[in-house]
């Protein structure tokens, strides 16, 4: 909960203060340090909103964590910072079950089709999940980016709002 909440706050900073889309949010790009410090890493595919507007139709990221709008009609579809919110939802599932949804699917094309055409991803049924976690995922993984909350709004949801670092 703490890590996901910190990433949401970090994304809010990237989106509002730096006007940047990370575009590759996943557990491998989240660094943890002593005392519960959480940092985002690998900004190599980040897009400056004010300098790369024309490139935001490109498909960049890691397929299992990519938002439907970033995959659909690659090259033609514009997307915004809500792709990072989706990636955070997938990362939350990844942390809960130690793998992203569709990890068992070997075909990247099949993974992409499942993300674009299937229902929003959910944790494996064997994963114990609280109602607050499920509500967080439902918000972060809304397939309609217009309905998906901002990173700031996500950070205020009960699942992460009162989380504290585990000593």
C-alpha positions in Angstrom: 0.0 0.0 0.0 2.8 2.4 0.9 4.8 1.8 -2.3 1.7 2.2 -4.5 0.7 5.4 -2.7 4.2 6.9 -3.0 4.3 6.0 -6.7 0.9 7.7 -7.2 2.3 10.8 -5.5 5.4 10.7 -7.6 3.3 10.4 -10.8 1.2 13.4 -9.7 4.5 15.4 -9.4 5.6 14.2 -12.8 2.3 14.9 -14.4 1.6 18.3 -12.9 4.9 19.9 -12.1 7.2 18.3 -14.7 4.4 17.9 -17.3 5.9 14.4 -18.1 4.4 11.0 -18.9 6.6 8.2 -17.6 5.1 5.5 -19.9 6.7 2.5 -18.3 5.4 2.2 -14.8 6.1 -1.3 -13.4 7.7 -2.8 -10.3 11.1 -3.0 -12.0 11.1 0.8 -12.3 10.3 1.4 -8.6 13.2 1.8 -6.3 13.0 1.3 -2.5 15.5 2.7 0.0 15.9 2.6 3.8 13.1 4.2 5.8 10.4 3.6 3.2 11.8 6.0 0.5 10.2 5.2 -2.9 11.5 6.6 -6.2 10.6 6.2 -9.8 13.4 5.0 -12.1 14.0 4.6 -15.8 12.6 7.8 -17.2 14.1 6.8 -20.6 10.8 6.5 -22.3 9.2 9.5 -20.5 7.6 12.0 -22.8 7.7 15.7 -22.1 4.2 16.9 -22.7 5.3 20.2 -24.1 8.0 18.9 -26.4 6.8 15.6 -27.8 3.1 16.0 -28.3 3.5 14.7 -31.9 5.2 11.5 -30.6 2.6 10.5 -28.1 0.9 8.4 -30.7 3.8 6.0 -30.6 3.7 2.7 -28.8 6.3 2.8 -26.1 6.4 0.8 -22.9 6.2 -2.8 -21.7 3.2 -4.5 -23.1 1.8 -6.2 -20.0 1.7 -2.8 -18.2 0.5 -0.7 -21.2 -2.9 1.0 -21.2 -5.5 0.0 -23.8 -5.4 3.5 -25.4 -1.6 3.2 -25.9 -2.0 -0.1 -27.6 -5.1 0.5 -29.8 -4.3 1.6 -33.3 -0.7 2.4 -32.4 0.6 5.4 -34.2 -2.9 6.9 -34.6 -4.2 7.1 -31.0 -3.2 10.0 -28.8 -3.0 9.3 -25.1 -2.1 11.3 -22.0 -0.8 10.8 -18.4 -3.7 8.4 -17.6 -1.5 5.6 -19.2 0.7 5.9 -16.0 -2.4 5.5 -13.8 -3.2 2.3 -15.7 0.5 1.1 -15.3 0.2 1.8 -11.5 -2.9 -0.4 -11.4 -1.1 -3.2 -13.2 1.9 -2.7 -10.9 -0.4 -3.1 -7.8 -1.5 -6.5 -9.2 2.1 -7.4 -10.0 3.1 -6.7 -6.3 0.1 -8.6 -5.0 0.7 -11.8 -7.0 4.4 -11.4 -8.0 3.6 -11.2 -11.8 1.6 -8.9 -14.0 -1.8 -10.1 -15.4 -1.3 -12.3 -18.5 2.2 -13.2 -17.5 1.6 -16.8 -18.5 0.6 -15.7 -22.1 3.7 -16.1 -24.3 2.4 -14.2 -27.3 2.9 -10.4 -27.0 0.2 -10.0 -29.6 -2.3 -12.0 -27.5 -1.4 -10.0 -24.4 -2.0 -6.8 -26.3 -5.4 -8.1 -27.7 -6.5 -9.1 -24.2 -5.7 -5.6 -22.8 -7.4 -3.8 -25.6 -10.4 -6.1 -26.1 -10.9 -8.0 -22.8 -12.2 -6.9 -19.5 -9.9 -4.9 -17.2 -7.2 -7.1 -15.6 -7.8 -8.4 -12.1 -5.7 -10.3 -9.6 -5.6 -14.1 -9.8 -8.6 -15.5 -7.8 -6.1 -17.1 -5.4 -4.9 -13.6 -4.3 -6.5 -12.4 -1.2 -7.6 -8.8 -1.8 -9.5 -6.3 0.3 -12.5 -4.4 -0.9 -10.3 -1.2 -0.8 -7.7 -2.9 -3.0 -10.4 -4.0 -5.5 -11.8 -0.4 -5.5 -8.4 1.0 -6.2 -7.9 -1.4 -9.1 -11.3 -0.7 -10.5 -10.5 3.0 -10.6 -6.9 2.7 -11.9 -7.9 0.1 -14.5 -10.9 1.8 -16.0 -10.6 1.1 -19.7 -12.0 4.6 -20.5 -9.1 7.0 -19.9 -11.6 9.9 -19.5 -13.1 8.0 -16.5 -9.8 6.9 -15.0 -8.7 9.2 -12.1 -5.7 11.3 -12.0 -2.7 10.1 -10.0 -3.5 12.7 -7.3 -7.1 11.3 -7.0 -5.8 7.8 -6.9 -3.5 8.7 -4.0 -6.5 9.8 -2.0 -8.3 6.4 -2.3 -8.6 4.6 1.0 -6.3 1.7 -0.1 -3.3 4.0 -0.1 -4.4 7.3 1.6 -3.6 6.1 5.1 -0.7 3.7 4.3 2.5 4.0 6.3 5.9 2.5 5.6 6.5 -0.8 7.2 9.5 -0.4 9.6 
